[in-house]
């Protein structure tokens, strides 16, 4: 894991003042939304949202919401995801956020996309995990909740962007299996360009 506390501050300072107020002044709750990139096989796609909530002291929660937007005519299930986050945090899937058969994973080897810090997958296996049918089907949305523990000063300074760390490669990736044509896919995601973040942040907070 990488210490990006200074980078988080630099990113925030680059936003328009009103967006900074929305994301930082209320650091106890912030959201980022993202879209998938083109998959390695061009089969899977998804949209996602990360919501960070600081609960006080040394605790917080991270909600990861994923919607499978793959073409319906070829089906396919999202069966695992992984992301990169900041240094020195203890993160695990919360009991009330885990879907049946989904297990938290760490130090995720996701070839050829590289290594990721954390995530969850069917059976706890990024590559396998048994039948994909209990994954996220086309048009379905699953929410996962992670318990986060760490230094109170650090947790109080975090924003959702800090759980989508693109400083050393991809910040997020998802695994798809069980397509009708027998294929599978690995699909990264990207956050909107910095210039788009102020409007996006305001729209997100206005809708909640």
N, C-alpha and C positions, 0 to 999 in steps of 0.2 A: 504494500500500500504506500501511497505517496502523500507527503505533507503539502497540501495546497492551500493552507490557511491564508498565506500572503496573496496567492493568486486569486482567491475568492474576494478579498478586499479590493484588489486591482480591478477585477471584472465589475464589481458593484460600482466603483467610482466612475467607470466609463459609461454608465447608463444615464439617461435623462433623470433629472432630480425627482420628478414625480414617480417614476418607476422605482427608483431607489427607495423612496418612502414606502411604496407598496411592498417591496420585497425585503427590505432590511430593517426599517423601523419597527415592523411587525415580524421580527425574526423568529418568533415562536410559531409561525405558520406561514409557509410559502409553497408555491406550486410551479413546476415546469411541465410543459407538454411537449411531445415530440412525435415525429413521424419516422417510419422506417425508410431506409435506403433501398436500392435495388438489391435483392438477394443474390447470393452466389449462383443460384440456379434459376433465378427469376420467377420463383413459384410463390413464395410467402410474402405477406405484408401485414403491417399492424400499425396502430396508433397507441400512444402511451401517455401516462401522466404520473408524475412523482409528487407527492405531497409530504412535506416535512413539518412536524409539529414538535416543538420543544415543550416538555411537560414540567420543566423545573428540575432543579438539583442536577442529578447525573443521568436523567432519563429523557427519552424522546421516542417518537414513532415515525416510521417512514412507510407511507402507503404507496404501493406500485400498482397501477391499474393498466391492464393491457386489453386491447380489443383486436381480434383477428379480422383483418380486412382483406384476406386472400380471396381470389376469384371463386365464387361459389361453385362453378361447374367443375372445379378440380379438387374441391374440399381442402383437406389438410388441417392439422392440429398443431397449435403452438404448445410445445412440451417442455420448454425450459427457457430461462433467461438469465443473464448475468450483467453486472455493472461494476464500474470502478468508482471508488469513493475516497474520502480523505483519510489521512493517517490517524492511527490510534483510536479506532472506534470498535466497540464490541456490538456486533449486529447478528441477530438470529430471527428466523421466522417466528412470529407470535402464534400462540395456539389458536387465537380467534381469527387469524388471517390465513392460516394454512388450508389449502384445499386438500381433499382426500387424495393421498398418494403423492402429494407435492412435498419435497423435503428441501430444506435449506442447504446450500452448497457454498464452499469457500475455496479460494485458490483454484478457480475454474480454468481448466485447460480446454480451450475452444478452437482447435486448429481449423482452418489456417488463420483465424482472427487473432490469435494470441491468448494471453492470460487475462483473466478478470478477477476482481477481488471477491465478489459475492454474488449470490443469486438464489434461484430455486429451480427445481426440475422434477419431473415425474420420476419417482423412485430415487431421487437424488443423483441421477445419472444424466449428464448433459447429452451424451451421445445415444444412450439407449433408454432404459426406463420402462420396459415392458410395453403393453398395449398403449398406443397413443390416444385411444378413444376418450380417456378422461382428461385429455388436454383441452386447450381452448379452441373450440370449433369456430368455423367461419361465422361471423356475426355475433359471437359471444364475447362478453367482457368479464374478466376475472380480476378481483382485487386481492392483493396480498399485503399483509401488514408485518413489518419488521420492528422488533424491539431494538432500540439503540441505547447503548450505555457508553459513557466516557466522561472526560473532564468537564465539569459544569461550565467553565469559561468558554471552552471550545464549543460545546453543544449550543450555548446561548448565541454564538456568533454564526452558526451555520444557516445556510439557505438550501432550498431543494437542489439548486444547481450543484452543490458540493457532493451530491450522490450520483452525479452524471459527469464524471471527471474525464474530459477529453484531452488532458494535457500530455498524455503519454500514449495516445492511440485512440481506439474506439471507446466511447463512454458506456455503450449499452449494446447488447446483442441478444437475439432470440433464436431458438432452434425450432424448426418445423419438421414434422414427420407425418406419414400416413396420407399423402396425396393420392388421389384416385389413379394417377398415372404411375404410382409406385415410387415417386421421387421424394426427396427430402430437401431441406434448405437451411441455410444459416444466414441471418439477416441482421445487419447492424442498424443503428438509428443515429440521428444527429439532432442537436438542438437547433432552433432557428438562429439565423445570423444575428449578431449583437444589435444591429440596427433595427431588427424587428421585435426585439424583446420588450421595449417599453409598452407598445400597443398590445402585445400579447399578454404581458403581465397584467395590465389594467383590465383587459377583457376577461382574463381568468378570474380575477378577484371580484369583478362586477357580477359575474355569473354565479358566484357561490353564496 
